[in-house]
């Protein structure tokens, strides 16, 4: 019954049916029919909430405001072209300019088109000496909870002055102590936190968390009594640099090619959960972001390539082999509502919890070794996460799909890995899996160009040398390469 209700309520991505696999392929248990045959029942797993976030940064001139506003409008039109929704969080000065310039109608169009809005509390505050004299807060001020509270009121005042009849429950705070901003969110009536605090996950796990969770006092810890739900998303699309709060900044690869690798990972984890019930039909989230001052035509082109790839392979109403929709365009508020619904079905249940590790003396928390990362990894495929991770020195990029084995029900995607600084020093790696139950054998000699290949175990990162002529592929991911660059 639960599965039917959820599917009936889903807003599917258009109404496409290309690539839809029959749920009759499912073999996740079943019951005896009257004639003694086994009738299989599809297992339930929620679609991945796809979150497209926009951050509006501080601007000090009217010309900058107009350019930022127009950038947001260009991104909005791009998102709507593909049926996506935006979550738009902006600082107080942007909302102040919007009110002064008579742009209330523009912002209300965002709401009318099912996008959501919230404040983005930067460490700037409104100087009472004059209009637009917003100043940067000093370190000692940021450390003062009372000052932070006043700063939040400054940002909120401008947004609420623009839209006095709208209730806001989403926000993205600036870099202050985590316990401070959680308390401020609760005090000011915000229940949904935009990502940022969890960015250290890219070093600890190799990717962002797959689930929303009630955020605890530090990093990725969970507090089931917290009133604030964190919805994870990656940082600025296309950037490849260090990002995050000063105490937890790590290298983040936000290129199109690595986003494709990242999405394949969440998809394969969800596929595993759907087949095994291992994830208790949790809420799944994949989020990406751009800024109003960084959404250049070149960046928008890369974002559109990503959205088009997602739509072609996982959207347009596509369902899994077990009959469950794969993607659902969502806002932060919709993810929050999905999460609250999940909590009611699974009271007092952890959604996601990685306790802050204690590194050895002298080691930074942002530089955990492989053994430490393995010890805290929360999912079934630690080996896959390690093999597909990227950092400041190494890259793992998506290259292209390989359609040679589609008749056998096997998906195959070519990747590249190696030195970030030198594209000539990279090798090929292939990610394969079978959507449905059972195993099949594929010949990878023509794909890899080798008779013997290296096969990796996606769970523990062990490896073995096998014949390329007969590689067994099942429903769990298989990672193949021919050696290091």
N, C-alpha and C positions, 0 to 999 in steps of 0.2 A: 504494500500500500504506500509506504513512504516513497519508494522509487517512483511510482506512478504520479504521486502528487508533485514531486520535485520536477520530473520531466514535463509535466503538464504546465508548470509555471515558468519554465525556462524561456528566456528571450533568445532564440537561436540566431546565429549569425546568418542573416538572410534566410533563404529557404533552399539552399543548394543540396544536392544529393550525390554529387560526383564523389566517388571514392568511399562511399558508405559500405562498410562490411556488414554482412548478415550476422545477427545475433545468434543464429542457429549454430555458428561455429563455436560458441562458448561451451566449455566443459568443466565449469566450476561446481561440480557436484550436481545433485539432482534428486529425483525420486522415481520410483517405479510407476510406469503407466499400467493400465489394466491388461495390456498385452505382454507385460514383463519387460518392455524396453526401458532404457534410461532416458528420461526427459531432462535435459539440462536447463538450468535457470541462470540467466545473466546475473552477474554480481554487480552491485551498485557502487559507483564512485562518482562524486560530484565533478562537474566540468571545472576547468582551470579558470579562475577569475583573472581576466587580462586587464591590468590597470595601466593607464596612460596618464602620467602625472606631468603637470607644468608648474614650475616654480617661478614666481615673479620677484625679481631682485630689486634692491633699492635703486632709485634713480634720482638725480639731483636737479635735472632741468626739464622743462616742458618738452623740449625736443627729444630727450631720451624717453620720456613717458610715451610720446606718440609712437616712437619706433618700437618700444616694448609692447605697447597695446597692439600695434599692427602685426608684430611677430606672433602674439597669442592668437590673433584672428586667423593668420595663415595656418597655424597648427590646428586650430579648431576645424577649419574647412577640410584640412587633410584628414583628420580623424573622422569627421562625419561622412566623408566620401566612402570610407570603409566600414561605417556602422559602429565606430568606437566611441567611447565616452571619455571625457577629460575630467581629471581632478585638478582644479586650479587653486593653488595657494599663493597669496600675494602679500607683500609687506604693506604697512599702513600708508606710506607715501603714495603708492600706486593708487589705492582706493581714494586717497585725498585728491590726487590729480583727476581721477575719473569723475568725481563729484563736481569739481570746479570746471571741468571742460564739457560738462553736459553729456558724459558717456554712460550715464546710468542705463540707458536703453541697450547699449552694447553688452553690458554685464548681465542684464536681465535676459538677453537673448541666450547667453550661455546657460542660464538656469532653465529657460524654456526648452532648450534642446537637450535636456537631461544630463548636462554636465553638473559637477558640484564645485562649491567654492568654500575656501577657508582662509584664515590668516596664516601668514608665514612670518613668524616673529624673529626678525633679524636683531642682532645686537646693536640696533640704532633706536634712538628714542626721539620723541617730539620735543624740541626745545621751545618752551613757551614764549621766547623772545620774538618769534616771528614765524610766518608761514614758510614751510619747507626748510626750516633750519634744523633738520634731523641730524643728530650727532651720533658718533660711534661711542658705545659704552666702554668704560675702562675696566680692566680686569677685576679691580676691587669692587666695582659696581655690579658686575655680573655675578660675583660671589655672594651678593646680598639678596636674599629672597624677597625682601620688601621692594628693592629696586626692580627686580625682575617682574614682580607683580605689577608695578606701575608701568613698566615697559610694555607688558602685554596689554594693559588697558589702553595705552596709546594706539597700538595697532588695531585693537578691536574697535575702538571708538570710530576710527575712520571707515572701517568696513561697515559697521552698523549705521553710521551716518548716511552712507550711500544706499544701503538696503535695510531700512529700519524694520521692515516687516518679515525678514528672513531669519530663521534660527540656524546657527552654525554649530556643527558638532565635530568637524574635522579641523586639525591644525598641524602645522609643522613648526616646532620651536627652533630657536637658535642654540648655539653651543654653550649651555650652562650645565651645571651638575644634574645628573639624570634624575635623582630623587626630587630635585627642585622643580624640574619641568613637569614631572608626573604629578606632583602636588598642585602645580599651577593649572594644569589641564583639568584636573578634577574640580578645583575651585572655580574655574571659569566655565565649566559645563561642556568640556570637550571629551568625547569618548573614543575618538579615532585618531591615531597618530600616524602621520606620514613617515616613511622610512628615513634612515640616516643613522640612527643609533646602532643599527645592526650591521653596518658596513664592514666591521672587522670579520664578519662571517666569510668574506671573500678570501681571507688568509686562513682562517680556522677550518673552513669546509670546502673552499674552492668555488662556492656559489652562495647566493643569498638563500635565506630560509624559504621553504616551500609553503609554509602555513602562517597565518596570522596567529598572534598569541597575546595574552595579557602580560604586559611588560613588567619585569621586576626591577630591582634596584641597579643592576649593572649589566651592560652588554646584552647577551642573549638569554639571560635568566628570565624565568616565568614566575608570575605571582598570580595564582588563581583568584585572589581577592582583589586584585587591582581593577579599577574602573576604566583603565585605558588599554585599548587593543592596538597593537602595532601592526601595520600592514606594510610589508617589505617591498621595496622597489630599488632598482639599480640607479646609479648616479647619471650624470649628463651623457646622453647618447653620443657616441663616436669618440669620447675622450679616453685616453689611455695614460693615466697618471695616478699619483697618490691622492687619496680622498678620504674624508671622514674627520671626526673630531681629533684634536691634537694628540690625545692620549691613545688613540686607536686608529690613526690613519694608516691605510694599507694601499698597495697598488691595486687599481681597478681597471680592468680592460672592458670598456663599454663599446667597442667597435661592433659594427653590424655582424661580422663573421663570428665573433665570440658570443654575441647575444644568441645567434642561431645554435651554437654549441650548448649554451646555457638552457635554452628552451627545450632542446632534445633531452636534456637530463631530467628536467621536471616531468616531461611527458613520459619518459621511461619509468620513472619512479611511480607516477600515477598508474601506469599500465600494470606494474608489478602489484600495486595495492589493489587494483581492480580485480586482478586474477586471484590474489591470495587473501584479500581482506585484511592485509597487514596494517593498513593505516587507519582502520576504523572509519572509513568513508569521510576523511577529514576535509576541511576547506583548503583548496589549493589556490595559490596566488603566484602569478608572474607579473612583475611590474617594471616599467621602464619610464624614463623621465627626460624632459628637456627643459631649458630655461628660456624665459622671454628674451633675454639678451644674447642667446646662443643658438637660436633657431634659424640659422642662416639658410638660404636656399640649398646649400650643399648638405647641411645637416638634415633638413627636411627630406631631401632625396634619399638619404640613407635610411631614415625612419620609414619612409614609404616602401622601400625595398623590403624592410623587415616585416611591415604589416602585410604586404602583398604575399610574402613567403608564408607567413602564418595563415593567412586566409586560404591560400591555395592548398596547403597541406593539412591544416587542422580546423579551419573555420568553414564558412558557408554551409552551416548545418551538419557538418560531418560528425559522425558518431564512431565510437570505438567498435571493435569486433563484438563486444558484449552489449552493444546497443545504447551506450551512454554518450551524451554530447560531450565533446572534447573541450570546447572553449566557450566562454561567456564574457563579452565585453562588460566591464564593471567599473564603478567608481569606488572610492574608499568607503563611502557610506554603504554601498551595496555589499561590499565584502564584510563590513561590520555586521550587517543584518544576517548575512549567510552564517557568520561565525556565531552569533547569538542563537540562531536556530540550531546550529550544530551543538552548542552547549546544552540546550534544553534536552537534546537526545542523548547527550553524553555528560551528565552532571559530574563535577569534580574530576574531570579527565584532563590530562595534560594534552595540549595541542602541540607544543613545541618547547623544549627546554634543554639548553646547553649551558651547564653551570660554568662560570668563569674559571678557567684553569689557573693553577698556581705554578708559574714557570720557575725553573731553577734560578738560584741567585745570579744576578747579572744578566739574565736573559729577558728581553722585552716580550710583553704579552702579545705583541704584533708579529712575533717571529717564532711561532711554535714549530717544533720539528715534526717530521712525518709520524713518528710513534705517538706523539702527543695529539696530533690531529686525528689519528685513528681512534685513540681512546675516547674522544669526545664526539665523534661523528654520529649523528642521530639516525641515519637512514641505512638501508640494506646495501647500498652500492658505494662504499667508501673507496674501493679500488677504482671505480669509474670516475668518481669525483677527482681523485688524484691524477689520473691519466688525462683528464680533460681540463685541468685547472690551468690558469695563466697567471703570471706574475711579472715583475719588472724585467726579468731576464728571459723568460720563456713565453712563447705564444702557442695557443691551440686555436686554430681557426677553422670555420666551416668552408668547404670548397664547393661541393656540388653533390646532388643525389646520384646514385648509381641505380639504374632501372633494370639491370640485367637479370635480377632474381625476383621480380615482381610476380611473375607467373607462379612462383613457388610460395608466394605469400611472405617473402623476406624483404624487409626494408634495409637499404644499404646507403650510407652516406660517407663521402670521402672528406677527411679532415687533413690539416697540415699541422705539424708541431716542430718546434725547434727554437733557435735563437731569435729573440725579438729584434736584435740589432742588425741581423743579416738574413734576409729572405732566402738567400741562396743556400743557407745552412739549415734547411728544414726538410723533413721527411713526410711521407704520407702515412695516414692512419685511417682505418675504416671502422665505422660503428654499424653493427648489424643486429637485427632482431626479427622475430616472427610474431605477428600480431595475435595469432590464434594458438590454441593448444597443440601439443605434439612437436616433433622435431623433423627437420629435413636436412639434407646434405647439399651443399653448394660447392661448385668448383671456382676457386678464386685465383687460379693461375693467370688467367688473362687480365684480371683486375690488378693483381699485385705484381705481375711480371716475374714471379718466383715460384719455384717448386716447393720450397719449405718456408713457412711463415711463423711469426710469433703470435701466439694467442694468449690474451690476458684474461684473468678471472676478474670480473667487475666488482666482486665483493671484497677480496682480500689482496688484490694486485699481484697475485702469483702469476707466473708465466710458464708456457711450455712451447716447444717446437713441434709443429704438426705439418702434415702434408697439405698443401694448398688445394689439391685436387678434390678433397672430400672433407669439408669443414662442416661440422654439425652445428646447426642454428636452431635454437629453441626460443621460448618466449622471454627469456632473460637476455639482456644485452650481451653481445660478444664484441670485443675490441681486438682488432688485428693490425699488425704492422710487420715490417720486414727488418726492423732494427732501428737503432738510433741514428740521427743524422750524421 
